[in-house]
Amino acid sequence: MPVTELTDPRAIRALAHPLRLALMEELAAAGPLTATEAGRVLGESPAGCSFHLRQLAKYGFVAEAGPGPGRNRPWRLADRVLALQPGTDSAPEVAVGLSQLSLVMYERALARLRRWWATKGSYPPRWRRAEAAMQTIWWVTPEELEALESEISPLLLRYRERHADPTKRPPGAAPVEFLAFAYPLRPATSEPSGARPEA
């Protein structure tokens, strides 16, 4: 699946709208959806959802999922992965825009995580046992961290086709969010760990 770098400030601004982010999240969790269905879930008008879906489609974030009943058109997430890290040659406004967009998206994801913690008692025991959580600290180089990401990404994308095609979702499947963050805790030093200054 192609990875798309966001380099157009207009596309970044188009995605940063709260309702558009909510539409993308709902398509990921339940899509494909028509504007009417999305509006019902999000408490928005079908016309408003239709406008924002068309704006997302303009920049390639969503796509039509084929013909729907009557005049309704179902929408799905586009078949691509968005890279939210600016490239080394990105314009300053792109870097700032991506940083702000990433912060908003991760804050929304953490809000969903808090909601899970608050409500997981209402889920069946099998789902509570399947919950995954991990926190660890490693000493790695930037190259090793990049290599780790390249190994993990294919695993996370294994089931991506189920977004667009509900027939590929096995019985008992539910939308699950996987959050992973990896970042340096402090600037790297040139001295190896445990090195002592000479007396």
ABEGO torsion letter per residue (X at the ends): XBBBBBABAAAAAAAABAAAAAAAAAAAAAOBBBAAAAAAAAGBBAAAAAAAAAAAAAAGABBBAEBBBEABBBBBBBBBBBBABBBAABBAAAAAAAAAAAAAAAAAAAAAAAAAAAAAAABBAAAAAABBBBBBBBBBBAAAAAAAAAAAAAAAAAAAAAAABAAABBBGBBBBBBBBBBBBABBBBABBBGBBBBX
